[in-house]
Structures are given as C-alpha cells and as structure tokens.
Amino acid sequence: MRPLLFECAVEPHFIDLSHIPLYVSYLSEVIDEFGWERASELVFYLGAQLIGHRPEEPERYRRDAIQLMRQMLPTLESANLEQTDEFDEDAFVEALTSVNLQRSFGAVQTVLTDGVKLERLITTLVLLAADRMAHTPVNVDAGWENLTTELNLAASLRSAQQVGGNKVAAKGVFHVAWQIFADRWINIPARPLSQPLNQEKLDVANEAEGIKHIVDTIETLNVQEVGTRVLGYLNAGYCAERLIEQIGHTALWDDTGSEVLPTLRTVFEEWKRAEGHPAQSQLLVGLARYITDIRSNTDNKSAATTAMRFAEGRTTIEVFEE
C-alpha cells in the first residue's frame, strides 16, 4: 500500500500540489509509529483523499511543467540511478534558481541520468531550501510558508526513496524543482552553496552565554540580527545540537509553535546528514530567522507582543496596564 501511495503522489499531474507527497510521507511515519493494525483506517481514508484529489485545470507554467516531466520520465526508466556522489552542485543549484523551467527540469534530468545518488541530491535540495530561508528578505513578505514547504518537501523524499524506491524519489526531485520555480516571486539572490559564509565569531564568554544571547534575540523578535548571531555561535565552535534544542524550546512557548513543528523536526534530522557541507550552518540560521519572524506574524499579535515585553523584563501588571 505505501509504495503505491508514494508512486501515485509523485505523478506529473500532482505538480504544484506539494502537500500530497508531503502528507503521504507523514502517513508512512504514522504506520511506522503505531503499526498497520491501528493506522490502517486512517491510511485508507486520508490516502484515498490525497491520491483521489482532482487537480484544477493547470495554468500555463504548471501545464508546461507537467508536459516537460512526462517527456523526461522515459529517460529515467533506462538510467542507472545511484552511481556516483560527484556532480557540479553549484551548476545544479544555479539552474534550479534560474527562473527558467526548461533549464531547471533539464538540470534535474541530467543529474538523474548521470547517476548522481539520490541521497546526495536530496541533501543538496534541503540545503538549498535552508540557504534560501537564511537569505530571504524580511522587511517584506518573507515567504516562510513557501520556503518551509521547499525544505520539508525535499526532506520527505528520503521516505519516498526508502518506501517507494529510487524511481519514485527521482520523480519527487522534479516536484521540489517545481516548488522552487513556483516560489520565484520571493526576491532571494541566487548563491552557490559552496560559497564561504561569514567567518566572524560571536563575542561571548562561553557557550551558555551564546545560547542565552541568541534566545534573547529570538524572544525580542530581532529577526535582522538573529541569523548573524547564530552563524557567529557556530563559527565559535559551540554545540549546534544544544542550540537547536533551545531554539525549539523557545519556539514552542509561542502560540505559533504548531506551525514550526515540521520545520523544526526537519532541521533536527537533517543537521547530521549535512555534516561537512559548507552550507550546513544555513539549516540553523534559516530556522532561527523563521522562528523569530513568525512569532510576530500571528493573526492575534498579543501573544508575541506579550512575549517580547516579558523578554524586556516587564511584569505582567506592567504589560497589561498598557
């Protein structure tokens, strides 16, 4: 059942419906966690709702994407997948962010038919999404919902590969490439993932002070500074896992915490997989910026405002007397 659901979820006509492959991966985790006997009815119902979804008539670019993907899929049938870790990652990233659908899908077809290992490609896609989160402008609509979808969809391809196999995951790469193209309205400058990051270290006495400094930055909603401070913390050689835990703890105190859970989980799981990559730090930088900014974007800002006032040292009486 699960391989069949994954196979259906990455079909070309589901391009631009990123929630379908993403939720199928979540359903698969439900089965792993609770067992088939308990999860079967949920899988039958939600699986049918997802795979039975009838997409609307595609607009121009989505229609082009569906057609391109269908034209390229036969080349994957005869391709020798999973042959090498070596490929031009920067050229691949440049093509995905080129705002040129033909070029983007062509790059996906090339790396797949060249036999680049899917685990390697998925890591690249995850880090590209994280890097975009680390650089998205926050003085306008940062596009957090779209960017976190890119991140979580890319990470979900690991489940697609594990359960559905290599060809299913390979089809999923096209879906991530489309998501990046569809998010072209977010004004993020293209950047090679191999490009060195700022090497400046955070000027604090020790790791505990560094964590406290970053948590204070998050709680006071200082999204303009939090990314630089997280990167400085990592450059100082302090423990990333401990900082991730504290950022997660801080995020879940806010009433927008439920929104960040999938992304928080993705960063936890992908951090070790990205070890040694020059863009690894962007996972944590992007997460911190996202969590800081979204705290001020609730429908009712009272919770975020109150949190900020408390972080400034005001009492409950002082806050509510305002």
N, C-alpha and C positions, 0 to 999 in steps of 0.2 A: 504493500500500500504506500509506504513512504517514498520509495524510489519513483513510483508512478506519479505521486503528487509533485515531487520536485521536477520531474521531467515535464509535466504539464505547465508548471509555474514559470518556466523559462522559455516558453514558446514565443515566437516573434510577436504575435498579436497581443501579448501582455506587456510589451514595451510601454513605458510611461505609467505602469501600474506597479510601482516598486513595492507596495505593501503586500502584494501577493507572494512573491518568492520569500520576502522577509518573514511574513506570518507563517508560511509553510515551514520555515526553519524553526520558528518558535513552537509550532505544533510537534515537530520532531523531538524537540527537547522535552516537551510535556510527556511524550511516550517514554523517553529515557528516564525521566524523573519518577513517574508514577506507574509505569507499566502499561501494557496494552489493555489489560482487563479493565482498569479504571479509566483509561484515556480514550478507549475506542469510540464511545458515543460522541465525545467532543470532536474527535478527529473526523468521524463520518460527517457530522453536521457542518463544522467550520470548513473542513476540506472541500466539501461539496459547494459551500457558499463561495469560497475563494476561486476554485477552479471552474465553477459554473458561472462566474461573472461574465457578463457580455459587455465587452468594451464599447464605448461610443464610437461613432464614425470618426476615424482618425483625421486630424488636421494635417496640413501639408508636411511638416517636418516628421511627424510621427509616421505618416504614411511612407515617407522616404526611408525612415529607419527600418520599418517592417520589411520593405522590399529589399533593402540592402542586406539585412540579416538573412533573409531567405535565400538570396543569391549566394551568400558566402558560406552558409552552413554545409553544403555538399563538400566543400574543400576540407572541412573538419573530419568528415567520415573516413577519408583516406590518410589523414595526418597522423604522424607519430607523436602523440602528445607525451609530455613528461620526459623529455630527453636531456635538457640542459638547464642550468641556473644562469647561464650567460646570455645577456641581451643588453641593448642600449636603452637603459631605463629612462634617461633624460629625453631621448628622442620619442619614446613611447608616451611619456608624460606631456611633452610638448604637443604631440598630436591629439591627445585626449582633451587638452585645454585650448585647442586651436580655434574653437567655434566653427569648425568645418566638419560636418557629419561624415562626409565621404572619407576624409582623411582620418578621422577618429576610428571609424569602423574598419578602415583599411589597416590601420596600425594593430588593432585587435586581431584581425585575420592573420597578419604577418607573424606576430609573436606566437600565436597558437600553432600555426602550420610549421613554424620553425622549431617547435617542440619545447618551448620555454615551460618550465614546470609551473603548474597552476598555483602551488603554494607560494612560489616566488612572485607570481603576478598578483595574487590576492594581497600579499604584504605591500606591494607597490601601490595598489588601489587604496588600501586602508591608509597608508601614509600620505598619499596624495590628498585624500579627504581631510586628514588631520592637518596637513600643511595649509590647506585652504581655510580651515577653521582658525588656524593660527594667524592668518593674514587678512581675513575678511574685514572690511571697514565697519566700524561700529557706530560711526556718527550718523549713519542712515540705517535702513533695514539690513541687518547683517545676514539675513537668510539662514538663520540657525536651523529651522525645520528642514530645509533642503539639504544643508551641509551635513547634518547629523544623519539624514537618510542615506546620503552617499556613504558615510562611514559605516553605518550599521548594515547596509545592503552589501557592501564589499565584504565585511566580516562574515556575513551569513553564507557566503559562497564556500566557506570551509565545511559547513554542514551539508551543503549541496554536493560537494565533492565526496565527502565521507559516506553519505547515504545514497546519492544518485549516481555517483561515478564521475569520471573525468569529463565526459562529453556534456553532461548536464552542467557541471561547473563552468566549462568553456562557454556554453551558451549564456550563462549568467554574467560573464565578463562583458558581453555586449550590452546587457541591461545596465550595468554600472556605467559603462561608457555613455550610454544614452542619458542617464541621470545627470552626469557631469555636463553634457551638452545642453540638456534642458535647463540647467541652472546657470546658463551663460549670462543671465540678467544681473547676477551678482558680480560686482566690479572687483574681481580679485586678480591682481597682476600674476601672469604666469611666471613660475620659478622652478629651475631644475632642483630635484630632490637631493642631488649630490652637492649643491652649493653650500659652503660652510655657513653655519649660523653664528650669531654674535657670541664671542667667547668671554665676554665680561662676566665676572663672578659677583654674586650677591654679597654685599658688605654687611655681614652679620657675624656675631661671635661664634655661633655653633649651629648645628642642625636644628635643634629645638627652636632657637630664635628665628631661624629661617622659615620654618613652618608657621610659627606664630605670625611672622611678618606677612606671609602670603595669605593666611586665613583672614587676617585683619583687612587686607586689600580686597578680598572677596566680599567680606561682610559689609564693607563700606562702599561696595559697588564701583570700585575704581577699575573699570574694565580697560582703561587706557594704559595702566601700569602693570596689571597682573601678569600678562604674558612675559614681559621683560623680567619680572621678578622670579617667575617660575624657571625661566631659562637660566638666569643667574644662579639659582639654587642648584640646578642640575650641573651647571658648569663648575660649581664649587665641590662637586663630588659627593653631595649628600644623597641620602637614600630616597629613590624615586617611589618605591612601594609605600613607604611611610607617608609620603606627601599625598599620594593618590588616596590612601585611606582617610587622611584628614580632610582632603577636599570633598570626598564622598560624604563624610560625616557632616561637614558644613552644609553641603547642598541639600541633604535630606532633612535639615532643620527648617528649610524654607518650604512654603506650600506649593512651590513649583517642582518639588523633588521628584514626583512621579514622572514628570516629563524627561528628566535627565537619566533615569534608571537604565534604559537600554544603552545609552552612550557611555555612561559610567562603567557598565559591565564590559562593553567592547574595549574600552581603554585598559581596564584591568587585564583582560585576556590577551590583548594584542601587544602589550608592553614587552613581554619576554620574547615574543616571536620576532619583534623588530630589533632585537639586541644587535648592536654592531652597525646598524644602518645610520648614516649621518642625519637622517630626518626623524630618528626615534623620538627625540625630545618634543617634536611637534605634537605628538599624541597628548602629552600632558599640558603643553602650552595651549593647544586648541581647547581641551577640556576645561581648563581654568577660565579662559576667556568666555566660553559658552556659559558656564555655570554662573560666572559673575554677572554677565549681561542679562541673562534670562531672569535673574532674581528681581529685576526692575520691570519686567515685561508681563506681569500678571494682569488679568482683567481687573482685579481689585488690588491696587498697589499698597494697600495698608500694611500687609504682612511684610513686604520687602522694606517699606519705609520704616516700620517699627524695628525691624532687624538692624537697619542702618543706624537708627537712633541709639539702640542698645549698644551697638559696637562703638559708638561715640562716648559711651559711659553715662548716658542719661537714665534716670529711673523710670519705672512705669508711670508714676504720677506725673513726672515732667513731660513724658511723651504724650499722654492723653489730655493733659491740660492745654496742649497746643490745639 
